[in-house]
Amino acid sequence: MSDLRPVPASLESRLRDLSPEKRALFELLMTDDEAAKAKVRSVEPRHDRGFAPLSFAQERLWFLERLIPGTALFTLTSTWRVPETLDVATFERSVNEVVRRHESLRTTFAVRDGEPVQVIAPDRFLPVYFSDLSHLDPTAREAEATAIANQESLRCFELEHGPLLRATVVRLASDDHLVVVTMHHIISDGWSIGVFWNELSAIWRAYAAGQRSPLGDPGLQFGDVATWEREIMLERQREGIAKAKAEGRYKGRPQSIDVAEIKRLSTEMGAADIAKRLGIARSSVYRLLGEA
């Protein structure tokens, strides 16, 4: 049985194979923030497993979803051709094992005490949709398979209800399948989708051979890193404010955001540009507070 994704050997590829949690820690270790790096060793699983704060990247996406609800702008779709037989029940079981391993794939988003939070379901069954096109002629089934993938990329997600992951198996022939996986960008990116495929491939091969999953459970979850990220940033804020006050530069808390004005700008500039500018603005504020 061939892999959905070849197992890489280079250092660059090995970094791509890190879990999202380990990747976040690795990237921090590559920065010049010695205080933050010193705290990497203190990252531990959080006590409240049902909730977690949003990472700053997730917060931007959540805010944009509120501005332009019902958009497929943040939908990420990937497809893989599997030129061999595929038992859909075994594949569905494999997908759900990956979902079990990662809290982010069981996450929805809500507002708690006025702040957005990640809500992690203790378990979630994800049905794998199946479409059999093997009765069509080769040209028609290829066109229909492409149409199915395109339709998936245009379907929206509901952050409050989820799931924020969909999987579809399209049978083109008894030994030829197309797998379509769609996720919301708030729980994934291009790199983490690669991790998903690597894990799914390893688990699927094992299950198809009648074996157990070869993968151990992750030591940390994304919510643990998001919680730790928040704690570090809040500490830097407090230190920056104290320094600004001591130097007479502190002007008080910033004014509240005019959401109506941002909605107007989002229609004029586009959501992607707004997201970029929000990220730059946030970084600038923290830099001024912590390093000016």
Buried (B, 14 or more C-beta within 10 A) or exposed (E): EEBBBEEBEEEEEEBBBBBBBBBBBEEBEEEEEEEBBEBBEEBEEBEEEEBBBBBBBBBBBBBBBBBBEEEBBBBBBBBBEBEEEBEBEBBBBBBBBBBBBBBBBBBBBEEEEEEBBBBBBEEBEBEBBBBEBEEBEEEEBBEBBEEBBEEBBEEBBBBEEBBBBBBBBBBBEEEBBBBBBBBBBBBBBEEBBBBBBBBBBBBBBBBBEEEEBEBEEBEBBBBBBBBBBBBBBEBBBEEBBEBBEEEEEBEEEEEEEEEEEBEEBBEEEEBEEBBEEBEEEBEEEBEEBBEE
